[in-house]
Amino acid sequence: MSDKFTPIVQALSLEQDGKIVSLRCWIHRKRGQKELIFLILRDSTGQIQAIVKKDTDAWKEAEKITVESSCEITGKIKQDRRAPTGYELQVTKLKIVGLSEAFPIQKDFSEEYLRKVRHLWVRSTKLVPVFKIRSKIFEAIREFYSIKGYHEIQSPSFTKSASEGGSTLFKVDYFGEPAYLTQSWQLYAEALMFGLEKIYCIAPSFRAEKSRTRRHLAEYWHHEMETAWMEFDDLLKFQEELIVFIIWYVLKHCEKDFKDLGRDTSDLKKITAPFKRIKYKEALKMLGKSWGYDLTDDDERKLVADLGQPIFLTHFPRDMKAFYMKVDSEDKKVVLAADLLIPGVGETTGGSQRIDDEKELKESIKLFKLKPKDYDWYIDLRKYGSVPHSGFGLGMERLVMWLSGTEHIMDTIPFPRTKDRLEP
Ligand code: 4AD
């Protein structure tokens, strides 16, 4: 990037008032009169109105320029209360860099069409602020773990066996052998933990979700954490601290993006730890259901709706959850697992204390009708200095949905992958 050019956000300041600046930008809107052309200019930092007068050198190019064209433009910044952004650029020079053909997204704003032309829609003022908030959430997580002394570490995307049950596995051909796309970093994390103790990742996970809901993707970004010596209660406290930190971070850094989205953040400002904890059996009473009932997305949202705060749903029946979860010594019917439900979205994290005993793990693998052979190396970990440990996974897009106030998960990720969408 050249120093000759000023980002729009900087041009919009009293400091620049009366000064000549050059911008590199796109034409967001164009409106013409006989003697004047109004342009709304856009770059990644903001928007500014520009005015081109007929008696300037820029006029001819301004007449030619179309919406979404890229350009280099020079002019004088002037404070003007009538301008939508408080300042305007009085243009003296305009160079078209890439003249845009008629931009296809003009009239049809149906969801279906916008998903088809996603490669063009990702630049829209509807999605860009969501992506900026998304980026800050990734940043916040890394910042949090850096403060806590954690290591970021990765695992493979091709795997031999399931961690989260077979129904959502994506089968692929791995040099003629069957393999699966990873559902979770966790099983590998449990091996890495012996050397690094406190670890996390942010990576794609894959789920062959057949149902179409507004909170499921086939490929999503998964933040996961695993910690040696950590037991169940501390696992919940840790997640509370992380969520509160992320909220504080985005409120601090994304004020303009929230404003651009019209997202009132007063609900986020009220979020405080500790979060309420409800055992599965208490939730059943609240919902009027009996043991074994699997909560729906709607049930989850109902449980959090009244409170307006995240809640932990804990102590699920063993057969409802994953094979690696530790049984509660006080109630053998349930496991030390917790889902964090957040307002408007429902389940956003799932975590547990893990089985750390070899015999117990073998029994659990049998109980879940899995093949012990597929988990040889995972069982092996319990033989060499096993320790109590816990971890969780958080669906990044679900968190982005909540924080940015986005209705559908597809609009929280640039190029969503679902059962019906592999393109663009
Ligand atoms: O509850 P899940 O399946 O837990 C695990 O994968 C554990 N191995 C995590 C761990 O303990 N390290 O998934 C964790 C989270 C869910 O709470 C949800 O937010 C998100 O991942 N998630 C999805 N997000 C979008 N689309 C999907 N299809 C998702 N499936 C799970």
Residues whose N, C-alpha, C, O or C-beta is under 5 A from the ligand:
A	BS01	4AD	E164 Q183 S184 Q186 R207 E209 R215 H216 L217 Y220 E224 M225 E347 T348 T349 G350 G351 S352 G391 F392 G393 L394 G395 R398
